[in-house]
Amino acid sequence: MRLAPFALLLAAGCSHGDAELRVEQAKARHYRDAYESQAQEIQQLKKRVAEMEAHCARAARGAE
């Protein structure tokens, strides 16, 4: 019976740690999502640059 208050305090302490863990996981998710979206944007920009270079090369050949 004397252990019940201690167990309650221990459980309260653990739930506080769980909240901090959830916050850290949310931050990690946010950074991962930002990284992935930037990677997609870079990939799209590289594709666009390649398309523009190809278009300019075709235009240069046509001008000769």
Secondary structure, DSSP 8 states (H G I E B T S, - for coil): -THHHHHHHHHHHHHHHHHHHHHHHHHHHHHHHHHHHHHHHHHHHHHHHHHHHHHHHHHHHHH-
